[in-house]
Amino acid sequence: MGSKIFKTLDEQVQILRAKNLIVDDALYAKDIILRENYFFLMGYRHLFMDEVNSKQFKDGATFRELYSLFYFDRQLRNIMFKNILIIENNCKSIFSYILSQKYGYKENDYLRPSNYNTSSERARQVNDLLKKMKRQIRVNGNQHEATKHYINNYGYIPLWVVVKVLSFGITSELYTIMKSSDQKEIAKEFGLDHALLQTFLPILSNYRNLCAHEDILFEHRTQKEIPDTKYHEVLNIPKINDEYIYGKGDVFSVVIIFKYMLSKDDFRLFINEITYELEHLAGKLSAISINKVLDRMGFPVNYKSLLDFE
């Protein structure tokens, strides 16, 4: 396989035109390519490619709508990210409160293996995770004012402060090693079954990392899926082979998680912001319809009806 060689901005525009993409303003296109990166922009090409010749763009597809999809995904990431952070903060606060209340708040308390699931199936995971927590405390403890304050003044960091330096991945895994009674007590604060919360958290963590690293979001799929919920049913989401086609491991599955875990006001604001961005994108598209984007996202066209249900 031959190596890729450097291409100038003019050459990159020529390549796009040779692939049947309409570039009506070369200066505009070159400015976007320089700022956003040709490689990253082309990650959004798939919806615009010809069904017969997959290496060519559809007739009528334009650079402007390709960039519009790229920009929409950036806005979508920002909206999703801030709402995942709300849930992350809620989880960290509730976890630390309940564990501190039951077992103590110093490192020797919340890092004691006996305070977690002591079954043989979980023993290795418990020890490995507590080691990860110790490592994150050691590496990140002196980088935050709150943790530095407790280290310097008290010689320890209470759990409600240490959660500041724990990743959401560590936090979500922490839930899996808790005793069943603690899991249920925490899940009750969210109005959820503990098994459902255990399913939700790693999916949120996956999407959080994707948003933070500015990867393509709108068509992302996770390996883990959420179970069928009442919202799949009330939205009349179609099935193939008795499986719902939307809202399982796609972006819409995160929307369903938001419905369960955000406050009513936060969820309504989220839906309004998503709707604004989708409508804005719809006005920019010509070669494809907004429904094609919704389908790739896993969104049913009646997604806003979620606001009508408890």
Helices and strands as residue ranges (DSSP letters): H 9-18, H 26-36, H 38-42, G 46-48, H 63-103, H 107-110, G 113-115, H 123-140, G 141-143, H 145-154, H 159-162, G 163-165, H 168-177, H 180-189, H 194-212, H 230-234, E 239-240, E 243-244, H 251-261, H 264-282, H 290-297, G 303-308
